[in-house]
Amino acid sequence: MVNHAALPPCACCGRVVALTFHHLIPKKVHRRKGFRKRFSKEQLNVGVRICRKCHKGVHTLYDEITLATRFNTLEKLLTDETLAAHFRWVSKQRESL
C-alpha cells in the first residue's frame, strides 16, 4: 500500500498519485543542433513531476517541437488554455496508483 502523505502532488492537476518525470524540453529534440546550441545540458534535462494522465495529455495535445519551443516551462504549460482544461478534467478523476 502506498502512503499518500509521503507523495507530492502532481504539478499540473494537484492530485496526490504516483508521478512521472516530464522533460520540459522533450528528449526527442535534445540531439537537434539548434537545441544543443540554445540550451545547456542541464537546461535540457530540467523537468517536472506530473501524474500519468497529465503527462499523456501533454504529449497527446502537442508534438515535441511545440512543447520544446512554446511550453518549455511549468508556467507556460499551466497557462495554456487547452492544457489547463485537460488538467482541470484530470483533477476530477479518481486516483489510480
C-alpha positions in Angstrom: 0.0 0.0 0.0 1.2 3.5 -0.9 1.5 6.2 1.8 -0.3 9.1 0.2 1.0 11.5 2.8 4.5 10.9 1.5 3.7 11.7 -2.1 4.0 15.2 -3.5 1.0 16.4 -5.6 1.1 16.5 -9.4 2.5 19.9 -10.6 -0.4 20.2 -13.1 -3.6 18.8 -11.6 -2.7 18.7 -7.9 -3.7 15.1 -7.4 -1.7 13.0 -4.9 -0.9 10.0 -7.1 2.2 8.3 -8.4 4.2 10.7 -10.6 6.3 10.5 -13.8 9.1 12.9 -14.9 8.2 15.2 -17.8 11.2 16.8 -19.5 10.2 20.4 -20.2 12.3 20.2 -23.4 11.4 16.7 -24.7 14.3 14.2 -25.0 13.4 13.6 -28.6 14.8 17.1 -29.6 17.9 17.0 -27.4 20.1 15.9 -30.3 19.0 18.6 -32.6 21.8 21.1 -33.1 19.6 24.2 -32.6 18.5 23.0 -29.2 22.0 22.0 -28.1 23.2 25.5 -29.1 20.4 27.3 -27.2 20.3 25.2 -24.1 22.9 23.7 -21.8 22.9 20.0 -20.9 21.4 20.9 -17.5 18.7 23.0 -19.1 17.8 20.2 -21.5 17.3 17.9 -18.5 15.1 20.1 -16.4 11.6 18.7 -15.8 8.6 18.5 -13.6 6.9 15.6 -11.8 3.4 15.1 -13.1 0.9 12.3 -13.0 0.5 9.8 -15.9 -2.9 11.3 -17.0 -1.5 14.8 -17.2 1.7 13.5 -18.9 -0.3 11.6 -21.5 -2.5 14.7 -22.2 0.5 17.0 -22.7 2.1 14.7 -25.3 -1.3 13.9 -27.0 -2.2 17.6 -27.4 1.2 18.9 -28.6 4.1 17.5 -30.6 7.7 17.5 -29.2 8.8 20.6 -31.2 5.8 22.6 -30.0 6.5 21.5 -26.4 10.2 22.4 -26.7 9.6 25.8 -28.2 6.3 27.0 -26.7 5.9 25.1 -23.5 9.3 24.7 -22.0 8.4 25.9 -18.5 5.8 24.7 -16.0 4.3 28.2 -16.1 3.8 28.0 -19.8 2.2 24.6 -19.5 -0.2 25.8 -16.8 -1.3 28.9 -18.6 -2.2 27.3 -22.0 -6.0 27.1 -22.2 -6.1 23.7 -23.9 -3.8 22.1 -21.4 -5.5 23.9 -18.5 -8.8 22.4 -19.5 -7.2 18.9 -19.6 -5.6 19.5 -16.2 -9.0 20.6 -14.7 -10.5 17.4 -16.1 -7.8 15.2 -14.7 -8.1 16.9 -11.3 -11.7 15.5 -11.1 -10.7 11.9 -11.9 -10.4 9.2 -9.4 -6.9 8.3 -8.2 -5.4 5.2 -9.6 -1.9 4.1 -8.4 
